């Protein structure tokens, strides 16, 4: 097993990143990894971080590899924001962390998610650190595309681009690595729109399957505003609970270790350091839980978009494969009982909900507004501005 196994269909990127990890003497200290949603850009960033920390270049089995994968390595900071934009204070904190020597790993690594969310004045705070990073520091910036990142930042980074893997490649990975049934793997890869992590959960995790059923229950419930709002509320509750459970499970080992270190020698230097790290760790865990809830909800809305796009495909008679191939009866029923205009209004309502969630609107409010549009698409269409 290797940390690179998750990057299906990204041979060129893997070759570039693994070669860099193998030559620390020639390391570039600022990287920009880009790719569309589902391409695995965050997976690539963490795989690269693990390979840099691992004595064997990313074996996937050692403590360093496991801690990086769990986002709990003490020398790897997963820097992300819960806001619409990354703030100057955030960047200053990250720069301060980047100046510290590694506590036990080979590198001090800062992974900046959503690096496209920086205004120019914020990016300027980061420039010097990218240009003159300490020898022990590596910056890994992640964004949808190079164009989304400030030119002053991307010009100082070595760029690695990713692409969306094929459905066939994702399905084959599920068969080869997880032993999944080929037909189930194919349906999962289709439903996940080639997103490997989502596809794997759909074939291996009963809770993920149950959550997706909750998502696909929303169109059925959209016969009235009350039922649609109730279904959306259940979805928000599930997303919150799942995100908190994932973070607790992922962080348990590292938190237990830090707590033990703090308790074994409470007055010693290690105990003082461990208590400070434990407090910081708990704060980071809370942030990851909030971000996890947002990511889970966004994935649910992506699934909902895919469903209504399938409905639109049937309504228009297009000769295109359906994403939700296992839900043909439900899609056909929705296509028969609604119009193209109504489907378009629903698609716009879901996109609007995604934008609101990205803008830090309370999940309950964003989902309730979406539910009203799903239940009353004609009203939503009437309120759209004329083209």
N, C-alpha and C positions, 0 to 999 in steps of 0.2 A: 504493500500500500504506500502511496506517495501523496504528498499534499497537492500534487498537480493533477491527480486523477479526476477531480471534479471539473476541470477545465476542458470539457469535451469540445472538439472542433476548434481549438485555439492553439494549434501546434506551433505557429510562428511566435505567438506571445510567450508560450511556455519555454521555447528555445531561448528567447531573449532574456527572460527573467531568471531562468535556471542557470544560464551561463554567467549572468552578473553575480548571482549568489555564490557561484563556485570560485569567483575571483575577487575576494575582498580588497585586494591591493589595487584593483582598478575600478572600485565601486563609484558609481554615480550617486550623489547624495540627495538628489531630488528627482522624483519620478511622477509622471502623470498617466494614469490608467483610465482609458475611456471606452465606452461601449453603450449600446442601447439597453433599455431595461430587459433583464433576462439573459444578458450576455455573460454575466458572472463577474462583473468588474470588482465588486467587493470581495468575492471569493478569490479572485486573482490577487488582490492586494494582500489578503491575509495569508494566502499560500506563499507569496513572495516574502512576507514578514517571517513566516515560519521557516522557510528555506534559509533565510539570512541568520536566524537564531540557531537552527539545527546544525550540529556538527557534521551530519551526513547530507546536508543540502535539501532537507525536506522529506525525511523518512515517513512522517505521518504517525509514528508510534511513540516517539520519545516525549519526555515531559514538556520540552519547549514547544514542540508541534501541537501537543494537546492543549496547552494553555493558550497558545495563539488562536487556535480554532475556537476555544471557549471564550475568547475575548477577555481573558483574565491574566495574561502574561504581564508581570510587573514592569517590563521594559518595552512593552508595546502599548501605546496609547491609541485607542479607537476614538478619534476626535470627531465629534458630530454635534450638530445643533438641533434643538427642538424648535427653533424659530424660523421665520421665513428667510432671514439673512444671517450669515455668520457675523457676530459682532467683533469689534476691535478688542474688547476685553477677552473674548474667547481666544483670539489669535495670540494675544499677549501671553495668556496662560500656557498655550501650546508651545510658544517660543521659549518660555521659561523652562518648561519641562524638557525641551530638546537640548538645553544646555547641560543638563545633568548627565553624569557618567552612568552607564548601565549598572544596575544593582547586582547583576549576576549573568545576564545574557551577553551576547557578543556585540549587540548594537542597541542603541536607543532609537526606537522606530515610532514615528508619528504618522498614523493613517488618517487622512482628512477626508471624510465622507462629504459628498455634496460640495466639492470645492468650487462649483459654479455659483454658489450662494454668497459671493463676496463682492462688495462694492470696491471701487478703486482705492479709496482711502484705507479700507481694511486690508486689501491685498498689499498695500505699500508696507504695512507693518511686517508682513511675512517675507518680503523680497530679500532683505539682507541675510536672513537665516537660510533661505534657499541658496543664495549665492555663496555664503561663507559658513556652511554648516560645520559644526565640529566633526572631527574625524570619526567619532563614534556614532554619529547621528545620520539617520536616513529618513527623508520625508517621502511619503507615498500619497499623492493626491488622487482622488477619484471623482469622475464627473461623466455626464452622458456623452459629451463630445468636446474636442479641443476648442471649438468655436464658442462653447458656453463659458470658457475660462478666460479670465483677463489675460490679454496678450503679454503683459509684463510678467505674469506668472508662468504661463505655458512656455515662454521663450527660455525660461531658466530650468525647465524640466526635460528629462528624456521621456519621450512619449511612447506609449504602447497601446495600440488599439485592439479592441475585441469585436467579435461579430456574434450574431445570434446563431447557435448551433441548429442543425436540422432536426426535425422531429424524429427521423430515423436514427440519428446518432444518440439522441437522448434516450429513446426507447431501448436501443441496444445496450447502453450503459446500465439501465435498470435491470435488464436481463442478465448481463455478464457479472455485474457487481453485487446486485441484491437478490439475484435468483428469481426475479419477478416473472410471472406468466407473460409471454410475448404479447398476447392480445390486450391484457390489462396494462402492460407497459406502454403500448401504442396509444391506447385511449388516454392514459395519464399524461403522456407527452403532448398529445393534441390539446387536452384540456388546459395544461400548463403553458401552452404556447411556447414550448421548448425551454421553459425555465426549469433547470435541472432540480433545484431545491424544492420547488413546488411539485414537480412531477414525482419526486421521490416520496414526499409526504403523502401524496394522493394514493400511492400503492402500498405504503408501509404504515401509515399512521391513521388509525380509526378516527381519531379526533379531527384530523384534517378532512377526512371524508365527510364526517358529520357536519363540520362547519361549512363545507361546500354545499351540502344539502340544504343547510339553512339559507345560504345565498340564493340557491335556485328556488327556494320556497318563496322568496320575496315577489317574483313575478306572479306566482299563483295567488299570493295574498293581496295583490294590488287591485282587487275588485272593489275595495273601499279604502278610504284614507285611514281609518282606525286600524284595520288589519295590516296595512302596509307599514304604518308607523310602529306597530307592535313588533312586526317581524324585523324591522331595522333596529329597534331597541334591543332585541335578543342578540342580534349580530354584534352590536357594540359591546354588550356584556361578555359575550364569548371571546371577543378579541382581547379585551382587557385581561380576563382570567388566563387566557392562553399565554399572553405575553409575560405576565408575572410568573407563571409556572415555568416557562422556558428559561427565564433569567435565573430563577431560584435553582433549577436543576443544573444549569450550566455553571453557575458561580459557586455551588456548594463546596466543591473540593478546595478551591483556592481560599474561600472565606474561612473554612475550617482550619486551614494551614496558618493563615494570618492570626486567627484568634488563638491558636495554640502557641504561636510564637510570642504573642503579647502576654499570654498568661504564664508561660514558663519562666519568664524573666522580666517581671513587670517594671523593675527599676533599672534594668540594664539598658544599654544602648539599643540592642536588638528589640527589646520590648517596647521602647519608646518609638522606634521606627515602625514596628509592626502595628502599634495602635494608631499611628498617624495614617499608615497605609490602609488599615482596616476602615477608618472613617472615610477616607477618599474612595475606597473600593465600594462601600455601601452607597455613596453618592452617585458613583458611576453606574452601579447596578440599577438604581432608581431611574436614572436617565435612560438606560438601555430598555427598561420595561416600558417607559412612555414611548420611546421610539419604536419598540416592538409592537405596541398596540397600533400605532399609526401605520406601520408597515403591513400588519395583518389586515387592517381595515382597507388599506389601499389595494392589497391583493384581492380582497373580496369584491371591491368595486371593479377591478379589472376583470374578474370572473363574470360579474354582472354585465359589463360592457360586451364581453365576448358572447354572452347569451343573446343579448338584443341585436348584436351584429349578425348572429346566426339567423335570428328571426327576420331581419332585414334581407339577408341573403335569400331566404325562402320566398319572401314577399316579392322580391325583384326577379325571381327565377334565375338567379346567377348560377353558373356551373362551377361552383367553388366548394371545396370540402368544408364541412362544418367543424368548428372547434369543439363543440360539445356533441360529438358523434353519438354518445350514449344517451342523449336526451332528445332524440329526434321527435318523439311523440309530443313532448311538452313544447318544443319549438314549433312544430306544425300547428298545434292548438293556438299558441300565441299569434302565429302568423295569420291564422284564419280569422281570429276574433278581434284583430286590430288592423289599423291602416298604416301605410308607410309613413305618413305624417306623424302619427302617434308614436311609432317606433323611433323616429328621428327626435321627437321631443323628449322621449325617455332617455335616449343616448346623451342628449345635451344635459339633461338633469343629472345624470351620473357623473359626467365630466365636471359639471359645476360643483358637485359634492367633493370630488377629488381636489379641485382647486381650493375649496374652502378648508378642507382638512390640511392641505399643505400650508395654508395661511393661518394655521393654529386656531381655527374656529372650533368650538366645543364639538366633539364627535356626535353627541346626541342631537344638537341643533342641525348640523350638516346633514345627518342621515334622515331626520324627520322632514326637512325641506325636500330632500330627494324623494322620500316616500310619497309625499303629496303629489309630486310631478308624475311619479309612476302610476299613481291611482287616478290622477286627473290630467292626462297628457294633452287633451284638447284645450284646457284652460292655459296650460303652459305654452302651447303653440300660439295661442291668441296674444299672449303677452310678449312674444319675441319681437324685437325691433325689425322693421322691414329692411330687406337687403338693399 
